[in-house]
Amino acid sequence: MKSKFIKLFLRLAISLSFLSAVADRFGMWPAEVSVWGNWQSFVDYTALINPWMPVSIIPALAGIATIAEIAFALFLLLGFKTELFAKLSGVLMLIFALSMAFSIGLKAGFDYSVFTASAAAFGLSQLKEKFLEVDGLKAKE
């Protein structure tokens, strides 16, 4: 029974973290707690951690990352294809962490707990018991 609550906590923590980061990109957090505060600052940060990418595709890369974070967050909140979207979330955050490590230093990925969040997402993908998930409703049919 405890694993059900751990799984729910992981789903909520990962999905709400994604949504919080997205909200920050669109200026929805107060300036005193914001990391980016606006879309252009996020695009600039995307360029900073992806210096090997052509400048012309950085805005698209920022957009793809944002769309993925919104979709993954919603699917995890609903518990739709949880195992799949937990794995995809782990991969996305690992790419982010490695991009940070190779561009601005390993410390940044640890300071912002991106490696930890990636590991948590991969851990979530291993919890098979359904709890408050759309997938659990489908399994009962």
Phi and psi in degrees as GROMACS dihedral restraints (atoms count N, CA, C in turn):
[ dihedral_restraints ]
;  ai    aj    ak    al  type     phi  dphi    fc
    3     4     5     6     1   -61.7    20    10
    4     5     6     7     1   -35.3    20    10
    6     7     8     9     1   -64.2    20    10
    7     8     9    10     1   -28.4    20    10
    9    10    11    12     1   -63.2    20    10
   10    11    12    13     1   -42.3    20    10
   12    13    14    15     1   -73.8    20    10
   13    14    15    16     1   -33.8    20    10
   15    16    17    18     1   -63.5    20    10
   16    17    18    19     1   -43.8    20    10
   18    19    20    21     1   -62.4    20    10
   19    20    21    22     1   -43.8    20    10
   21    22    23    24     1   -62.8    20    10
   22    23    24    25     1   -43.3    20    10
   24    25    26    27     1   -60.9    20    10
   25    26    27    28     1   -44.4    20    10
   27    28    29    30     1   -62.4    20    10
   28    29    30    31     1   -45.4    20    10
   30    31    32    33     1   -57.5    20    10
   31    32    33    34     1   -47.4    20    10
   33    34    35    36     1   -66.5    20    10
   34    35    36    37     1   -44.8    20    10
   36    37    38    39     1   -62.8    20    10
   37    38    39    40     1   -45.4    20    10
   39    40    41    42     1   -68.0    20    10
   40    41    42    43     1   -47.6    20    10
   42    43    44    45     1   -67.1    20    10
   43    44    45    46     1   -41.9    20    10
   45    46    47    48     1   -70.4    20    10
   46    47    48    49     1   -29.6    20    10
   48    49    50    51     1   -66.3    20    10
   49    50    51    52     1   -42.8    20    10
   51    52    53    54     1   -59.4    20    10
   52    53    54    55     1   -48.3    20    10
   54    55    56    57     1   -65.8    20    10
   55    56    57    58     1   -34.9    20    10
   57    58    59    60     1   -63.8    20    10
   58    59    60    61     1   -44.0    20    10
   60    61    62    63     1   -63.5    20    10
   61    62    63    64     1   -41.2    20    10
   63    64    65    66     1   -64.7    20    10
   64    65    66    67     1   -43.5    20    10
   66    67    68    69     1   -58.7    20    10
   67    68    69    70     1   -38.4    20    10
   69    70    71    72     1   -62.0    20    10
   70    71    72    73     1   -40.5    20    10
   72    73    74    75     1   -62.6    20    10
   73    74    75    76     1   -26.1    20    10
   75    76    77    78     1  -104.9    20    10
   76    77    78    79     1    19.3    20    10
   78    79    80    81     1    69.8    20    10
   79    80    81    82     1    26.7    20    10
   81    82    83    84     1   -91.0    20    10
   82    83    84    85     1    -3.4    20    10
   84    85    86    87     1  -107.1    20    10
   85    86    87    88     1   147.6    20    10
   87    88    89    90     1   -59.9    20    10
   88    89    90    91     1   149.9    20    10
   90    91    92    93     1   -55.8    20    10
   91    92    93    94     1   -34.8    20    10
   93    94    95    96     1   -70.8    20    10
   94    95    96    97     1   -14.9    20    10
   96    97    98    99     1  -118.3    20    10
   97    98    99   100     1    -2.5    20    10
   99   100   101   102     1   -78.4    20    10
  100   101   102   103     1   144.8    20    10
  102   103   104   105     1   -91.3    20    10
  103   104   105   106     1   -50.5    20    10
  105   106   107   108     1  -103.3    20    10
  106   107   108   109     1   -50.6    20    10
  108   109   110   111     1    84.4    20    10
  109   110   111   112     1   -20.0    20    10
  111   112   113   114     1  -162.3    20    10
  112   113   114   115     1   164.7    20    10
  114   115   116   117     1   -61.5    20    10
  115   116   117   118     1   -45.0    20    10
  117   118   119   120     1   -62.4    20    10
  118   119   120   121     1   -38.6    20    10
  120   121   122   123     1   -63.5    20    10
  121   122   123   124     1   -37.0    20    10
  123   124   125   126     1   -67.7    20    10
  124   125   126   127     1   -41.3    20    10
  126   127   128   129     1   -62.2    20    10
  127   128   129   130     1   -42.0    20    10
  129   130   131   132     1   -61.4    20    10
  130   131   132   133     1   -41.2    20    10
  132   133   134   135     1   -66.5    20    10
  133   134   135   136     1   -38.4    20    10
  135   136   137   138     1   -59.3    20    10
  136   137   138   139     1   -41.9    20    10
  138   139   140   141     1   -65.2    20    10
  139   140   141   142     1   -40.1    20    10
  141   142   143   144     1   -60.7    20    10
  142   143   144   145     1   -43.2    20    10
  144   145   146   147     1   -90.0    20    10
  145   146   147   148     1     1.2    20    10
  147   148   149   150     1  -129.9    20    10
  148   149   150   151     1    56.2    20    10
  150   151   152   153     1   -66.0    20    10
  151   152   153   154     1   -16.8    20    10
  153   154   155   156     1   -84.9    20    10
  154   155   156   157     1    -8.1    20    10
  156   157   158   159     1   -89.5    20    10
  157   158   159   160     1   144.6    20    10
  159   160   161   162     1   -61.0    20    10
  160   161   162   163     1   137.5    20    10
  162   163   164   165     1   -56.1    20    10
  163   164   165   166     1   -32.8    20    10
  165   166   167   168     1   -65.7    20    10
  166   167   168   169     1   -22.7    20    10
  168   169   170   171     1  -101.6    20    10
  169   170   171   172     1    -1.8    20    10
  171   172   173   174     1   -58.8    20    10
  172   173   174   175     1   -45.8    20    10
  174   175   176   177     1   -59.8    20    10
  175   176   177   178     1   -39.0    20    10
  177   178   179   180     1   -66.1    20    10
  178   179   180   181     1   -39.9    20    10
  180   181   182   183     1   -61.9    20    10
  181   182   183   184     1   -43.1    20    10
  183   184   185   186     1   -62.9    20    10
  184   185   186   187     1   -40.7    20    10
  186   187   188   189     1   -66.3    20    10
  187   188   189   190     1   -42.7    20    10
  189   190   191   192     1   -63.1    20    10
  190   191   192   193     1   -44.2    20    10
  192   193   194   195     1   -61.0    20    10
  193   194   195   196     1   -41.7    20    10
  195   196   197   198     1   -66.8    20    10
  196   197   198   199     1   -45.4    20    10
  198   199   200   201     1   -61.5    20    10
  199   200   201   202     1   -42.9    20    10
  201   202   203   204     1   -61.8    20    10
  202   203   204   205     1   -44.1    20    10
  204   205   206   207     1   -63.3    20    10
  205   206   207   208     1   -40.0    20    10
  207   208   209   210     1   -65.1    20    10
  208   209   210   211     1   -48.1    20    10
  210   211   212   213     1   -63.1    20    10
  211   212   213   214     1   -48.0    20    10
  213   214   215   216     1   -61.0    20    10
  214   215   216   217     1   -41.5    20    10
  216   217   218   219     1   -61.1    20    10
  217   218   219   220     1   -47.4    20    10
  219   220   221   222     1   -64.5    20    10
  220   221   222   223     1   -42.9    20    10
  222   223   224   225     1   -65.9    20    10
  223   224   225   226     1   -38.2    20    10
  225   226   227   228     1   -69.1    20    10
  226   227   228   229     1   -39.5    20    10
  228   229   230   231     1   -59.8    20    10
  229   230   231   232     1   -42.5    20    10
  231   232   233   234     1   -77.5    20    10
  232   233   234   235     1   -20.7    20    10
  234   235   236   237     1    73.9    20    10
  235   236   237   238     1    36.4    20    10
  237   238   239   240     1   -98.6    20    10
  238   239   240   241     1   120.1    20    10
  240   241   242   243     1    50.2    20    10
  241   242   243   244     1    49.5    20    10
  243   244   245   246     1   -55.4    20    10
  244   245   246   247     1   -46.6    20    10
  246   247   248   249     1   -58.9    20    10
  247   248   249   250     1   -47.1    20    10
  249   250   251   252     1   -62.5    20    10
  250   251   252   253     1   -50.0    20    10
  252   253   254   255     1   -74.1    20    10
  253   254   255   256     1   -23.2    20    10
  255   256   257   258     1   -68.7    20    10
  256   257   258   259     1   -43.4    20    10
  258   259   260   261     1   -63.5    20    10
  259   260   261   262     1   -45.0    20    10
  261   262   263   264     1   -62.4    20    10
  262   263   264   265     1   -38.5    20    10
  264   265   266   267     1   -64.1    20    10
  265   266   267   268     1   -41.3    20    10
  267   268   269   270     1   -61.4    20    10
  268   269   270   271     1   -42.8    20    10
  270   271   272   273     1   -64.8    20    10
  271   272   273   274     1   -46.6    20    10
  273   274   275   276     1   -58.5    20    10
  274   275   276   277     1   -46.3    20    10
  276   277   278   279     1   -70.7    20    10
  277   278   279   280     1   -32.3    20    10
  279   280   281   282     1   -66.7    20    10
  280   281   282   283     1   -40.8    20    10
  282   283   284   285     1   -60.1    20    10
  283   284   285   286     1   -44.3    20    10
  285   286   287   288     1   -61.0    20    10
  286   287   288   289     1   -47.3    20    10
  288   289   290   291     1   -62.4    20    10
  289   290   291   292     1   -43.6    20    10
  291   292   293   294     1   -68.0    20    10
  292   293   294   295     1   -36.8    20    10
  294   295   296   297     1   -61.2    20    10
  295   296   297   298     1   -42.8    20    10
  297   298   299   300     1   -62.7    20    10
  298   299   300   301     1   -45.7    20    10
  300   301   302   303     1   -61.0    20    10
  301   302   303   304     1   -44.1    20    10
  303   304   305   306     1   -79.5    20    10
  304   305   306   307     1   -18.0    20    10
  306   307   308   309     1  -104.9    20    10
  307   308   309   310     1   -47.2    20    10
  309   310   311   312     1  -116.1    20    10
  310   311   312   313     1    -4.8    20    10
  312   313   314   315     1   120.8    20    10
  313   314   315   316     1   150.0    20    10
  315   316   317   318     1   -60.0    20    10
  316   317   318   319     1   -34.8    20    10
  318   319   320   321     1   -57.6    20    10
  319   320   321   322     1   -37.7    20    10
  321   322   323   324     1   -61.3    20    10
  322   323   324   325     1   -42.5    20    10
  324   325   326   327     1   -62.9    20    10
  325   326   327   328     1   -33.6    20    10
  327   328   329   330     1   -79.5    20    10
  328   329   330   331     1   -40.8    20    10
  330   331   332   333     1   -61.4    20    10
  331   332   333   334     1   -38.1    20    10
  333   334   335   336     1   -92.4    20    10
  334   335   336   337     1     7.0    20    10
  336   337   338   339     1    56.7    20    10
  337   338   339   340     1    30.5    20    10
  339   340   341   342     1   -72.2    20    10
  340   341   342   343     1   -38.2    20    10
  342   343   344   345     1   -63.5    20    10
  343   344   345   346     1   -40.9    20    10
  345   346   347   348     1   -63.5    20    10
  346   347   348   349     1   -44.4    20    10
  348   349   350   351     1   -63.9    20    10
  349   350   351   352     1   -39.5    20    10
  351   352   353   354     1   -62.0    20    10
  352   353   354   355     1   -46.8    20    10
  354   355   356   357     1   -61.4    20    10
  355   356   357   358     1   -39.9    20    10
  357   358   359   360     1   -62.6    20    10
  358   359   360   361     1   -40.7    20    10
  360   361   362   363     1   -65.5    20    10
  361   362   363   364     1   -42.5    20    10
  363   364   365   366     1   -64.8    20    10
  364   365   366   367     1   -38.2    20    10
  366   367   368   369     1   -62.2    20    10
  367   368   369   370     1   -42.9    20    10
  369   370   371   372     1   -56.9    20    10
  370   371   372   373     1   -39.6    20    10
  372   373   374   375     1   -63.7    20    10
  373   374   375   376     1   -17.1    20    10
  375   376   377   378     1   -92.6    20    10
  376   377   378   379     1   -10.2    20    10
  378   379   380   381     1   -86.2    20    10
  379   380   381   382     1   110.0    20    10
  381   382   383   384     1   -90.4    20    10
  382   383   384   385     1   -27.3    20    10
  384   385   386   387     1   -64.7    20    10
  385   386   387   388     1   132.0    20    10
  387   388   389   390     1   -85.9    20    10
  388   389   390   391     1   138.2    20    10
  390   391   392   393     1  -152.9    20    10
  391   392   393   394     1   118.0    20    10
  393   394   395   396     1    50.6    20    10
  394   395   396   397     1    49.4    20    10
  396   397   398   399     1  -129.4    20    10
  397   398   399   400     1   144.1    20    10
  399   400   401   402     1   -57.2    20    10
  400   401   402   403     1   -39.1    20    10
  402   403   404   405     1   -59.8    20    10
  403   404   405   406     1   -33.7    20    10
  405   406   407   408     1   -68.1    20    10
  406   407   408   409     1   -32.6    20    10
  408   409   410   411     1   -68.3    20    10
  409   410   411   412     1   -41.8    20    10
  411   412   413   414     1   -65.6    20    10
  412   413   414   415     1   -35.0    20    10
  414   415   416   417     1   -67.5    20    10
  415   416   417   418     1   -27.0    20    10
  417   418   419   420     1   -81.3    20    10
  418   419   420   421     1   -15.6    20    10
